[in-house]
Amino acid sequence: MGALLSCSVEIRIFNNTQNITLKNPRTYFNCGCCSVFPTPELSPGSSDTCHFPGSSPFWGMAGILVYEAESFTLAIHFSNPIDYNKFPMELGLELSPGKAHLGRLEDTYTRMANGTYSSSHPDIKFNRIVVDKSHGIVQVSDGPIKVTASMSDTTNSVLRVVLEEEVEWGGSLDRKVPLKKKRPGQKRTHRTFKGTPWKNLEKNEWSDDPEDLLFPNSYLGTL
C-alpha cells in the first residue's frame, strides 16, 4: 500500500550552451530526500539526472534545486504531493543575475513556494505554474539566458530543464541569423550556431571571414 502512495521527482537538466557551466548544486526539501545526487559541475553541452523520492509513503515531494554560474544563479522549485485535491503539483523557476540563491535555501524555498517577493531582490526573474492547469511548461529569461522547464503530471514525475544561451556572435543556437545583404559579386552565405565558422552554401565551404556572412535566399524576400 505504501509503495502505491509514494511520489518522486526525477530532474533531467540539459546544458545546451557553449560557454556556461553550472556548478555547486544545492538542495533543500520541505518534504522528501535525495537518492541520486546531481553532479558537482554541469559543463556546456552536457546533461545530468538526479532523483528525489518522498521521505515517507504518505508524504509527497517538495523542494528546490539550485545551481550557480559565473553570471547568475538558477533555482528550480518542484512539488509532487500525495493528494492533488489538497495540494497542487507545482513547478517554478528563478533566474537571478544578482545571485540571490547563495544564502539560506529555506528562504528561497519559502519565497518560491509562496510567490512572495520584495524590493530586496529586484533582479529576480520568476515564473511558477500549477502543472495540471498549464500543461507543465514554464520559462524565464534574462538577456541572452533562457531556461525552460516541463514537468509530467504523474506520481513519479519527470522534470526536464533546458538551459540555452542566445547570442548573435559565437552563439549556441542551431539556427540561421540574417545580418546583412549581399554585395555585388559575393556569394550568399549563412551562419550556423554549432561552434562552426561561416559556411558558403553554394560552394559548401567554410570561411573564417565574417565579411562573407550574408542573407540566405529565404530571407531576401522579407527585406
Contacts in CASP RR format, 6 or more apart in sequence:
PFRMAT RR
TARGET T0000
AUTHOR 0000-0000-0000
METHOD contacts of the structure
MODEL  1
MGALLSCSVEIRIFNNTQNITLKNPRTYFNCGCCSVFPTPELSPGSSDTC
HFPGSSPFWGMAGILVYEAESFTLAIHFSNPIDYNKFPMELGLELSPGKA
HLGRLEDTYTRMANGTYSSSHPDIKFNRIVVDKSHGIVQVSDGPIKVTAS
MSDTTNSVLRVVLEEEVEWGGSLDRKVPLKKKRPGQKRTHRTFKGTPWKN
LEKNEWSDDPEDLLFPNSYLGTL
1 57 0 8 1.000
2 57 0 8 1.000
2 58 0 8 1.000
3 57 0 8 1.000
5 57 0 8 1.000
5 58 0 8 1.000
5 82 0 8 1.000
6 53 0 8 1.000
6 54 0 8 1.000
6 57 0 8 1.000
6 60 0 8 1.000
6 155 0 8 1.000
7 53 0 8 1.000
7 54 0 8 1.000
7 60 0 8 1.000
7 61 0 8 1.000
7 80 0 8 1.000
7 81 0 8 1.000
7 82 0 8 1.000
7 155 0 8 1.000
7 156 0 8 1.000
7 157 0 8 1.000
8 51 0 8 1.000
8 52 0 8 1.000
8 53 0 8 1.000
8 54 0 8 1.000
8 61 0 8 1.000
8 80 0 8 1.000
8 155 0 8 1.000
8 156 0 8 1.000
8 157 0 8 1.000
9 51 0 8 1.000
9 52 0 8 1.000
9 61 0 8 1.000
9 78 0 8 1.000
9 80 0 8 1.000
9 151 0 8 1.000
9 157 0 8 1.000
9 158 0 8 1.000
9 159 0 8 1.000
10 49 0 8 1.000
10 50 0 8 1.000
10 51 0 8 1.000
10 52 0 8 1.000
10 156 0 8 1.000
10 157 0 8 1.000
10 158 0 8 1.000
10 159 0 8 1.000
11 38 0 8 1.000
11 49 0 8 1.000
11 50 0 8 1.000
11 51 0 8 1.000
11 52 0 8 1.000
11 65 0 8 1.000
11 76 0 8 1.000
11 78 0 8 1.000
11 159 0 8 1.000
11 160 0 8 1.000
11 161 0 8 1.000
12 47 0 8 1.000
12 48 0 8 1.000
12 49 0 8 1.000
12 158 0 8 1.000
12 159 0 8 1.000
12 160 0 8 1.000
12 161 0 8 1.000
13 22 0 8 1.000
13 38 0 8 1.000
13 42 0 8 1.000
13 47 0 8 1.000
13 48 0 8 1.000
13 49 0 8 1.000
13 50 0 8 1.000
13 160 0 8 1.000
13 161 0 8 1.000
13 162 0 8 1.000
13 163 0 8 1.000
14 45 0 8 1.000
14 47 0 8 1.000
14 160 0 8 1.000
14 161 0 8 1.000
14 162 0 8 1.000
14 163 0 8 1.000
15 21 0 8 1.000
15 22 0 8 1.000
15 42 0 8 1.000
15 43 0 8 1.000
15 44 0 8 1.000
15 45 0 8 1.000
15 46 0 8 1.000
15 47 0 8 1.000
15 163 0 8 1.000
16 45 0 8 1.000
16 162 0 8 1.000
16 163 0 8 1.000
16 164 0 8 1.000
16 165 0 8 1.000
16 172 0 8 1.000
17 44 0 8 1.000
17 45 0 8 1.000
17 163 0 8 1.000
17 164 0 8 1.000
17 165 0 8 1.000
17 172 0 8 1.000
18 44 0 8 1.000
18 45 0 8 1.000
18 165 0 8 1.000
18 170 0 8 1.000
18 171 0 8 1.000
18 172 0 8 1.000
18 195 0 8 1.000
19 44 0 8 1.000
19 165 0 8 1.000
19 172 0 8 1.000
20 44 0 8 1.000
20 69 0 8 1.000
20 70 0 8 1.000
20 145 0 8 1.000
20 163 0 8 1.000
20 165 0 8 1.000
21 41 0 8 1.000
21 42 0 8 1.000
21 43 0 8 1.000
21 44 0 8 1.000
21 69 0 8 1.000
21 70 0 8 1.000
22 41 0 8 1.000
22 42 0 8 1.000
22 67 0 8 1.000
22 68 0 8 1.000
22 69 0 8 1.000
22 74 0 8 1.000
22 163 0 8 1.000
23 40 0 8 1.000
23 41 0 8 1.000
23 42 0 8 1.000
23 67 0 8 1.000
23 68 0 8 1.000
23 69 0 8 1.000
24 40 0 8 1.000
24 67 0 8 1.000
24 68 0 8 1.000
25 37 0 8 1.000
25 38 0 8 1.000
25 39 0 8 1.000
25 40 0 8 1.000
25 42 0 8 1.000
25 50 0 8 1.000
25 65 0 8 1.000
25 66 0 8 1.000
25 67 0 8 1.000
26 65 0 8 1.000
26 66 0 8 1.000
26 105 0 8 1.000
27 34 0 8 1.000
27 38 0 8 1.000
27 52 0 8 1.000
27 63 0 8 1.000
27 64 0 8 1.000
27 65 0 8 1.000
27 66 0 8 1.000
27 105 0 8 1.000
28 63 0 8 1.000
28 64 0 8 1.000
28 66 0 8 1.000
28 105 0 8 1.000
28 106 0 8 1.000
28 108 0 8 1.000
28 109 0 8 1.000
29 52 0 8 1.000
29 55 0 8 1.000
29 61 0 8 1.000
29 62 0 8 1.000
29 63 0 8 1.000
30 62 0 8 1.000
30 63 0 8 1.000
30 79 0 8 1.000
30 109 0 8 1.000
30 113 0 8 1.000
31 54 0 8 1.000
31 55 0 8 1.000
31 56 0 8 1.000
31 59 0 8 1.000
31 60 0 8 1.000
31 61 0 8 1.000
31 62 0 8 1.000
31 63 0 8 1.000
32 52 0 8 1.000
32 53 0 8 1.000
32 54 0 8 1.000
32 55 0 8 1.000
32 56 0 8 1.000
32 59 0 8 1.000
32 60 0 8 1.000
32 61 0 8 1.000
32 62 0 8 1.000
32 63 0 8 1.000
33 52 0 8 1.000
33 53 0 8 1.000
33 54 0 8 1.000
33 55 0 8 1.000
34 50 0 8 1.000
34 51 0 8 1.000
34 52 0 8 1.000
35 51 0 8 1.000
35 52 0 8 1.000
35 53 0 8 1.000
36 49 0 8 1.000
36 50 0 8 1.000
36 51 0 8 1.000
37 50 0 8 1.000
38 48 0 8 1.000
38 50 0 8 1.000
38 65 0 8 1.000
39 48 0 8 1.000
42 48 0 8 1.000
42 67 0 8 1.000
44 172 0 8 1.000
50 65 0 8 1.000
52 61 0 8 1.000
52 63 0 8 1.000
52 78 0 8 1.000
53 61 0 8 1.000
54 60 0 8 1.000
54 61 0 8 1.000
58 82 0 8 1.000
59 82 0 8 1.000
60 79 0 8 1.000
60 80 0 8 1.000
60 81 0 8 1.000
60 82 0 8 1.000
61 78 0 8 1.000
61 79 0 8 1.000
61 80 0 8 1.000
62 78 0 8 1.000
62 79 0 8 1.000
62 80 0 8 1.000
62 81 0 8 1.000
62 113 0 8 1.000
63 77 0 8 1.000
63 78 0 8 1.000
63 79 0 8 1.000
63 109 0 8 1.000
64 75 0 8 1.000
64 76 0 8 1.000
64 77 0 8 1.000
64 78 0 8 1.000
64 105 0 8 1.000
64 108 0 8 1.000
64 109 0 8 1.000
64 112 0 8 1.000
65 75 0 8 1.000
65 76 0 8 1.000
65 78 0 8 1.000
66 73 0 8 1.000
66 74 0 8 1.000
66 75 0 8 1.000
66 76 0 8 1.000
66 101 0 8 1.000
66 105 0 8 1.000
66 108 0 8 1.000
67 73 0 8 1.000
67 74 0 8 1.000
68 74 0 8 1.000
68 99 0 8 1.000
68 101 0 8 1.000
68 102 0 8 1.000
71 97 0 8 1.000
71 145 0 8 1.000
72 95 0 8 1.000
72 96 0 8 1.000
72 97 0 8 1.000
72 98 0 8 1.000
72 99 0 8 1.000
72 142 0 8 1.000
72 145 0 8 1.000
73 95 0 8 1.000
73 96 0 8 1.000
73 98 0 8 1.000
73 99 0 8 1.000
73 100 0 8 1.000
73 101 0 8 1.000
73 102 0 8 1.000
74 93 0 8 1.000
74 94 0 8 1.000
74 95 0 8 1.000
74 96 0 8 1.000
74 101 0 8 1.000
74 147 0 8 1.000
74 163 0 8 1.000
75 93 0 8 1.000
75 94 0 8 1.000
75 96 0 8 1.000
75 101 0 8 1.000
75 108 0 8 1.000
75 112 0 8 1.000
76 92 0 8 1.000
76 93 0 8 1.000
76 149 0 8 1.000
76 159 0 8 1.000
76 161 0 8 1.000
77 90 0 8 1.000
77 91 0 8 1.000
77 92 0 8 1.000
77 93 0 8 1.000
77 94 0 8 1.000
77 109 0 8 1.000
77 112 0 8 1.000
77 113 0 8 1.000
77 128 0 8 1.000
78 90 0 8 1.000
78 91 0 8 1.000
78 92 0 8 1.000
78 151 0 8 1.000
78 157 0 8 1.000
78 159 0 8 1.000
79 87 0 8 1.000
79 88 0 8 1.000
79 89 0 8 1.000
79 90 0 8 1.000
79 91 0 8 1.000
79 113 0 8 1.000
80 89 0 8 1.000
80 155 0 8 1.000
80 157 0 8 1.000
81 87 0 8 1.000
81 88 0 8 1.000
81 89 0 8 1.000
84 132 0 8 1.000
88 130 0 8 1.000
88 131 0 8 1.000
88 132 0 8 1.000
89 130 0 8 1.000
89 131 0 8 1.000
89 132 0 8 1.000
89 151 0 8 1.000
89 153 0 8 1.000
89 157 0 8 1.000
90 113 0 8 1.000
90 128 0 8 1.000
90 129 0 8 1.000
90 130 0 8 1.000
90 131 0 8 1.000
91 128 0 8 1.000
91 129 0 8 1.000
91 131 0 8 1.000
91 136 0 8 1.000
91 138 0 8 1.000
91 149 0 8 1.000
91 150 0 8 1.000
91 151 0 8 1.000
91 159 0 8 1.000
92 112 0 8 1.000
92 126 0 8 1.000
92 127 0 8 1.000
92 128 0 8 1.000
92 129 0 8 1.000
92 138 0 8 1.000
92 149 0 8 1.000
93 126 0 8 1.000
93 127 0 8 1.000
93 128 0 8 1.000
93 138 0 8 1.000
93 139 0 8 1.000
93 140 0 8 1.000
93 147 0 8 1.000
93 149 0 8 1.000
94 100 0 8 1.000
94 101 0 8 1.000
94 108 0 8 1.000
94 112 0 8 1.000
94 124 0 8 1.000
94 125 0 8 1.000
94 126 0 8 1.000
94 140 0 8 1.000
95 124 0 8 1.000
95 125 0 8 1.000
95 126 0 8 1.000
95 140 0 8 1.000
95 141 0 8 1.000
95 142 0 8 1.000
95 145 0 8 1.000
95 147 0 8 1.000
96 121 0 8 1.000
96 123 0 8 1.000
96 124 0 8 1.000
96 125 0 8 1.000
97 123 0 8 1.000
97 142 0 8 1.000
98 123 0 8 1.000
100 108 0 8 1.000
100 121 0 8 1.000
100 123 0 8 1.000
100 124 0 8 1.000
101 108 0 8 1.000
110 116 0 8 1.000
111 117 0 8 1.000
111 121 0 8 1.000
112 126 0 8 1.000
112 128 0 8 1.000
115 126 0 8 1.000
115 128 0 8 1.000
117 124 0 8 1.000
117 126 0 8 1.000
123 142 0 8 1.000
125 140 0 8 1.000
125 141 0 8 1.000
125 142 0 8 1.000
126 140 0 8 1.000
127 138 0 8 1.000
127 139 0 8 1.000
127 140 0 8 1.000
128 138 0 8 1.000
129 136 0 8 1.000
129 137 0 8 1.000
129 138 0 8 1.000
131 151 0 8 1.000
131 153 0 8 1.000
132 153 0 8 1.000
136 150 0 8 1.000
136 151 0 8 1.000
136 152 0 8 1.000
136 153 0 8 1.000
137 148 0 8 1.000
137 149 0 8 1.000
137 150 0 8 1.000
138 148 0 8 1.000
138 149 0 8 1.000
138 150 0 8 1.000
139 146 0 8 1.000
139 147 0 8 1.000
139 148 0 8 1.000
139 149 0 8 1.000
140 146 0 8 1.000
140 147 0 8 1.000
141 147 0 8 1.000
143 166 0 8 1.000
144 165 0 8 1.000
144 166 0 8 1.000
144 167 0 8 1.000
145 163 0 8 1.000
145 164 0 8 1.000
145 165 0 8 1.000
146 163 0 8 1.000
146 164 0 8 1.000
146 165 0 8 1.000
146 166 0 8 1.000
147 161 0 8 1.000
147 162 0 8 1.000
147 163 0 8 1.000
147 164 0 8 1.000
148 161 0 8 1.000
148 162 0 8 1.000
148 164 0 8 1.000
149 159 0 8 1.000
149 160 0 8 1.000
149 161 0 8 1.000
149 162 0 8 1.000
150 159 0 8 1.000
150 160 0 8 1.000
151 157 0 8 1.000
151 158 0 8 1.000
151 159 0 8 1.000
151 160 0 8 1.000
152 158 0 8 1.000
152 159 0 8 1.000
164 172 0 8 1.000
164 173 0 8 1.000
165 171 0 8 1.000
165 172 0 8 1.000
165 173 0 8 1.000
166 172 0 8 1.000
166 173 0 8 1.000
167 173 0 8 1.000
168 177 0 8 1.000
168 179 0 8 1.000
170 193 0 8 1.000
170 195 0 8 1.000
171 193 0 8 1.000
171 195 0 8 1.000
172 193 0 8 1.000
172 195 0 8 1.000
173 193 0 8 1.000
174 192 0 8 1.000
174 193 0 8 1.000
174 194 0 8 1.000
175 192 0 8 1.000
175 193 0 8 1.000
176 190 0 8 1.000
176 191 0 8 1.000
176 192 0 8 1.000
176 216 0 8 1.000
176 218 0 8 1.000
176 219 0 8 1.000
177 190 0 8 1.000
177 191 0 8 1.000
177 193 0 8 1.000
178 190 0 8 1.000
178 215 0 8 1.000
178 216 0 8 1.000
178 219 0 8 1.000
179 191 0 8 1.000
179 213 0 8 1.000
179 214 0 8 1.000
179 215 0 8 1.000
180 213 0 8 1.000
180 214 0 8 1.000
180 215 0 8 1.000
181 214 0 8 1.000
181 215 0 8 1.000
181 220 0 8 1.000
181 223 0 8 1.000
182 188 0 8 1.000
182 214 0 8 1.000
182 215 0 8 1.000
182 220 0 8 1.000
183 214 0 8 1.000
186 212 0 8 1.000
186 214 0 8 1.000
187 200 0 8 1.000
187 201 0 8 1.000
187 202 0 8 1.000
187 203 0 8 1.000
187 212 0 8 1.000
187 214 0 8 1.000
188 201 0 8 1.000
188 202 0 8 1.000
188 214 0 8 1.000
188 215 0 8 1.000
188 216 0 8 1.000
188 217 0 8 1.000
189 198 0 8 1.000
189 199 0 8 1.000
189 200 0 8 1.000
189 201 0 8 1.000
189 207 0 8 1.000
189 212 0 8 1.000
189 213 0 8 1.000
189 214 0 8 1.000
189 216 0 8 1.000
190 199 0 8 1.000
190 201 0 8 1.000
190 213 0 8 1.000
190 214 0 8 1.000
190 215 0 8 1.000
190 216 0 8 1.000
191 198 0 8 1.000
191 199 0 8 1.000
191 213 0 8 1.000
192 199 0 8 1.000
196 206 0 8 1.000
197 206 0 8 1.000
197 207 0 8 1.000
197 208 0 8 1.000
198 206 0 8 1.000
198 207 0 8 1.000
198 208 0 8 1.000
198 209 0 8 1.000
198 210 0 8 1.000
198 212 0 8 1.000
198 213 0 8 1.000
199 205 0 8 1.000
199 206 0 8 1.000
199 207 0 8 1.000
200 206 0 8 1.000
200 207 0 8 1.000
200 212 0 8 1.000
201 216 0 8 1.000
215 223 0 8 1.000
END
